[in-house]
């Protein structure tokens, strides 16, 4: 059974034409379906959970990375057995600004092509990341499909959200937000354990733990990341000098950040962040605040992506 989740605020200029095309396509295919429309931030989590618990095993998302991430959290939190969840197929018609997850799968904003690939394609088993943290002694989980960021990464997302009110939802937001985040970020001392072994104990400038290779609206930050291989690819970047930052900027786009001397590559199934102060992270561009420490775990072949 097909369930559709629509974020009308994502890519809203073309929303009416895309929706009409989808309804006509569903009628032509004689495809039974149910659809839900998001009304507030986090609503897609509730809607996805409701749909899969009712037996819908195909979930099509009309939205951006944030809507997709919310839906993934709903599916992962649903009252399902792991073997049931692993059969659920999720698809995406990209309508956001960054669309980092869709870049890996060569999905574009061409809604006709993305819908064709969803209806005619096959589901592929994918990994899902899980951030485990504790608040007031209670264990919490935040799932992500693409990546989770620390340090400059979440600060950049926070500033990009603010800039939307002045510049609109454009990719250039990320460039302005990144420069501002670099200037205002204060390095934090952290210890990082990867699969139980200490990797680094240093001042953190920024860190990205990735399931997919792209972040920040098209930056190929972790070019070797593969959302099907059962492990994370990432990098811990210790505090650089201003000169090193300037020299590193071209490497944001050529996939060679890991070659810089102040970068520690991350490769593993579980990453533990040892830090005992307030911590802000971004998971698929969505901000989360808590008191560290936390663990980031890769759940191998948790569900399927259909394209």
C-alpha positions as CSV (number, residue, x, y, z in Angstrom):
1,X,0.0,0.0,0.0
2,X,1.2,3.5,-0.9
3,X,1.2,6.4,1.6
4,X,2.2,9.9,0.4
5,X,3.5,12.7,2.7
6,X,3.5,16.2,1.3
7,X,5.2,19.2,2.6
8,X,3.4,22.1,0.9
9,X,6.0,24.7,2.1
10,X,8.9,22.9,0.4
11,X,9.5,24.2,-3.2
12,X,6.0,25.8,-3.0
13,X,6.2,27.7,-6.3
14,X,5.8,24.6,-8.4
15,X,3.6,22.7,-5.8
16,X,0.2,23.0,-7.6
17,X,1.5,21.7,-11.0
18,X,3.4,18.9,-9.4
19,X,0.5,17.8,-7.3
20,X,-1.9,17.8,-10.3
21,X,0.6,15.7,-12.3
22,X,0.9,13.2,-9.4
23,X,-2.9,12.8,-9.0
24,X,-3.3,12.2,-12.7
25,X,-0.5,9.7,-12.7
26,X,-2.0,7.8,-9.8
27,X,-5.4,7.6,-11.6
28,X,-3.7,6.4,-14.8
29,X,-1.9,3.7,-12.9
30,X,-5.1,2.8,-10.9
31,X,-2.9,3.1,-7.8
32,X,-4.7,3.0,-4.5
33,X,-3.1,5.4,-2.0
34,X,-3.5,7.6,1.1
35,X,-1.9,11.0,1.5
36,X,-1.1,13.3,4.4
37,X,-0.1,17.0,4.3
38,X,2.3,18.3,6.9
39,X,1.1,21.3,9.0
40,X,4.0,22.1,11.3
41,X,7.7,21.2,11.9
42,X,8.0,17.6,13.0
43,X,4.6,16.6,11.6
44,X,6.0,14.2,9.0
45,X,7.4,12.1,11.9
46,X,3.9,11.6,13.2
47,X,2.4,11.0,9.8
48,X,5.0,8.4,8.7
49,X,4.7,6.5,11.9
50,X,0.9,6.4,11.6
51,X,1.0,5.2,8.0
52,X,3.5,2.4,8.5
53,X,1.8,1.2,11.6
54,X,-1.4,1.0,9.5
55,X,0.4,-1.3,7.1
56,X,1.5,1.1,4.4
57,X,4.8,-0.4,3.1
58,X,5.6,2.3,0.4
59,X,6.1,5.9,1.6
60,X,6.6,8.6,-1.0
61,X,7.9,12.0,0.3
62,X,7.2,15.2,-1.6
63,X,9.6,17.5,0.1
64,X,13.3,18.2,1.0
65,X,15.9,16.6,3.2
66,X,14.2,17.8,6.3
67,X,10.8,16.3,5.5
68,X,12.5,13.0,4.4
69,X,14.5,13.0,7.7
70,X,11.3,13.5,9.8
71,X,9.6,10.7,8.0
72,X,12.5,8.4,8.6
73,X,12.3,9.1,12.3
74,X,8.6,8.2,12.2
75,X,9.3,4.9,10.5
76,X,12.2,4.0,12.8
77,X,10.1,4.8,15.9
78,X,7.1,2.9,14.7
79,X,6.0,-0.2,16.6
80,X,7.4,-2.7,14.0
81,X,9.7,-5.6,14.1
82,X,13.1,-5.0,12.4
83,X,12.3,-7.5,9.7
84,X,9.0,-5.6,9.0
85,X,10.8,-2.3,8.9
86,X,13.4,-3.6,6.5
87,X,10.7,-4.3,3.9
88,X,9.4,-0.7,3.9
89,X,10.3,1.2,0.7
90,X,10.8,5.0,0.9
91,X,10.9,7.3,-2.1
92,X,11.5,11.0,-2.7
93,X,10.3,13.6,-5.0
94,X,12.9,16.3,-4.2
95,X,11.4,19.7,-3.5
96,X,13.8,21.3,-1.0
97,X,16.8,23.7,-1.2
98,X,19.8,21.5,-0.4
99,X,18.6,18.1,-1.6
100,X,21.8,16.4,-0.5
101,X,20.4,12.9,-0.1
102,X,18.9,13.0,-3.6
103,X,22.2,14.0,-5.2
104,X,23.7,10.6,-4.4
105,X,20.9,8.9,-6.3
106,X,20.9,11.4,-9.2
107,X,17.4,12.5,-8.4
108,X,16.7,16.0,-9.6
109,X,13.8,18.5,-9.2
110,X,12.4,17.1,-12.4
111,X,9.2,15.8,-10.7
112,X,8.2,13.7,-13.7
113,X,11.5,11.8,-13.8
114,X,11.6,11.3,-10.0
115,X,8.1,9.9,-9.9
116,X,8.9,7.6,-12.9
117,X,11.9,6.2,-11.0
118,X,9.8,5.7,-7.9
119,X,7.0,3.8,-9.6
120,X,9.2,1.8,-11.9
121,X,12.3,1.4,-9.8
122,X,13.2,-1.1,-7.2
123,X,13.9,-0.8,-3.5
124,X,17.5,-0.9,-2.4
125,X,18.5,-1.7,1.3
126,X,20.0,1.3,3.0
127,X,21.6,2.1,6.3
128,X,20.2,4.6,8.8
129,X,22.2,6.5,11.4
130,X,21.0,6.8,15.1
131,X,22.2,9.4,17.6
132,X,21.7,8.1,21.1
133,X,21.8,10.7,24.0
134,X,20.4,11.1,27.5
135,X,18.2,13.9,28.8
136,X,17.2,13.8,32.5
137,X,18.5,10.2,32.7
138,X,16.1,9.1,29.9
139,X,17.6,7.6,26.7
140,X,16.6,9.4,23.5
141,X,17.2,8.5,19.8
142,X,17.5,10.8,16.8
143,X,17.7,9.1,13.5
144,X,19.2,10.4,10.3
145,X,19.4,9.3,6.7
146,X,22.2,11.5,5.3
147,X,24.6,12.9,8.0
148,X,25.0,14.4,11.4
149,X,27.1,17.4,12.0
150,X,28.9,19.0,15.1
151,X,30.6,22.3,15.6
152,X,30.5,24.6,12.6
153,X,27.9,22.4,10.8
154,X,24.9,23.0,13.1
155,X,25.9,26.7,13.6
156,X,25.8,27.0,9.8
157,X,22.3,25.4,9.6
158,X,21.1,27.7,12.3
159,X,22.3,30.8,10.5
160,X,21.0,29.5,7.2
161,X,17.5,29.3,8.7
162,X,17.8,32.9,9.8
163,X,19.0,34.0,6.4
164,X,15.9,32.5,4.7
165,X,13.8,35.4,6.0
166,X,16.1,37.9,4.2
167,X,17.3,36.0,1.1
168,X,14.7,33.3,0.6
169,X,15.3,29.6,0.2
170,X,18.3,29.6,-2.1
171,X,21.6,27.7,-2.2
172,X,23.5,30.9,-1.7
173,X,22.2,30.9,1.9
174,X,24.7,28.1,2.7
175,X,27.7,30.1,1.5
176,X,26.8,33.2,3.6
177,X,25.8,31.0,6.5
178,X,29.1,29.0,6.3
179,X,31.3,32.2,6.4
180,X,29.3,33.6,9.3
181,X,29.5,30.3,11.2
182,X,33.3,30.0,10.7
183,X,33.8,33.5,12.1
184,X,31.6,33.0,15.2
185,X,32.3,29.4,16.1
186,X,34.1,28.7,19.4
187,X,36.1,25.4,19.4
188,X,35.2,22.7,21.9
189,X,37.5,20.1,23.4
190,X,36.2,16.6,22.6
191,X,37.4,13.0,22.7
192,X,36.2,10.8,19.9
193,X,36.0,7.0,20.0
194,X,35.4,5.0,16.8
195,X,34.4,1.4,17.2
196,X,35.7,1.6,20.8
197,X,39.1,3.0,20.0
198,X,40.2,6.6,20.7
199,X,40.7,8.4,17.4
200,X,41.3,12.0,18.6
201,X,41.4,14.2,21.7
202,X,41.5,17.8,20.6
203,X,39.7,21.0,20.0
204,X,36.8,20.4,17.6
205,X,36.3,22.9,14.8
206,X,33.7,20.8,12.9
207,X,32.7,17.2,12.4
208,X,30.5,15.4,10.0
209,X,29.5,11.7,10.4
210,X,28.1,10.7,7.1
211,X,25.8,8.0,5.6
212,X,25.8,9.9,2.2
213,X,28.6,11.9,0.6
214,X,26.9,15.3,0.2
215,X,26.1,18.0,2.8
216,X,25.5,21.8,2.9
217,X,23.6,22.0,-0.4
218,X,26.1,20.0,-2.6
219,X,29.4,20.1,-0.8
220,X,31.0,16.6,-1.3
221,X,32.3,16.5,2.2
222,X,32.7,12.7,2.4
223,X,33.1,11.4,-1.1
224,X,33.5,7.8,-0.1
225,X,30.3,7.6,2.0
226,X,28.0,4.8,0.9
227,X,24.6,4.4,2.5
228,X,24.6,0.7,1.9
229,X,28.0,-0.5,3.3
230,X,27.1,-0.7,7.0
231,X,29.6,2.0,8.2
232,X,30.0,5.7,8.4
233,X,32.5,7.8,6.6
234,X,33.3,11.2,8.2
235,X,35.9,13.6,9.4
236,X,36.8,15.4,12.6
237,X,38.4,18.7,11.8
238,X,40.5,20.2,14.7
239,X,40.7,24.0,15.1
240,X,42.7,25.4,12.1
241,X,44.4,28.8,11.7
242,X,42.6,31.4,9.6
243,X,45.1,30.9,6.9
244,X,44.4,27.1,6.9
245,X,40.7,27.8,6.6
246,X,41.3,30.0,3.5
247,X,43.5,27.3,1.9
248,X,40.9,24.6,2.7
249,X,37.9,26.3,1.0
250,X,38.6,24.9,-2.5
251,X,38.7,21.4,-0.9
252,X,35.1,21.7,0.1
253,X,34.1,21.2,-3.6
254,X,36.8,18.8,-4.9
255,X,36.3,16.0,-2.4
256,X,39.8,16.3,-0.9
257,X,39.2,17.6,2.6
258,X,40.5,14.4,4.1
259,X,44.0,15.2,2.7
260,X,44.4,18.3,4.9
261,X,46.8,17.9,7.9
262,X,44.3,19.1,10.5
263,X,41.6,16.6,9.4
264,X,41.1,13.2,11.1
265,X,39.1,10.7,8.8
266,X,36.4,8.7,10.4
267,X,35.5,5.2,9.3
268,X,33.5,2.8,11.5
269,X,30.1,1.5,12.6
270,X,29.9,3.4,15.9
271,X,31.2,6.8,17.0
272,X,31.2,7.9,20.6
273,X,31.5,11.6,21.4
274,X,32.8,12.2,24.9
275,X,31.9,15.7,26.0
276,X,30.0,16.9,29.1
277,X,28.5,20.2,28.2
278,X,25.7,21.6,26.1
279,X,25.9,20.3,22.5
280,X,24.1,21.4,19.4
281,X,24.0,19.0,16.4
282,X,22.3,19.0,13.0
283,X,20.9,15.7,11.8
284,X,20.0,16.0,8.1
285,X,19.9,19.8,8.6
286,X,17.5,19.6,11.6
287,X,18.9,21.1,14.8
288,X,18.9,19.2,18.1
289,X,20.2,20.3,21.5
290,X,21.3,18.2,24.5
291,X,24.0,17.6,27.0
292,X,26.7,15.2,25.7
293,X,28.0,12.5,25.7
294,X,26.3,10.7,22.8
295,X,26.8,7.7,20.5
296,X,26.2,7.6,16.7
297,X,25.4,4.1,15.5
298,X,24.9,2.8,12.0
299,X,21.9,0.5,11.6
300,X,22.7,-1.7,8.6
301,X,20.0,-2.1,5.9
302,X,17.3,-0.7,8.2
303,X,14.9,-0.1,5.4
304,X,14.8,0.4,1.6
305,X,15.1,3.4,-0.7
306,X,13.1,3.2,-3.9
307,X,14.3,5.0,-7.0
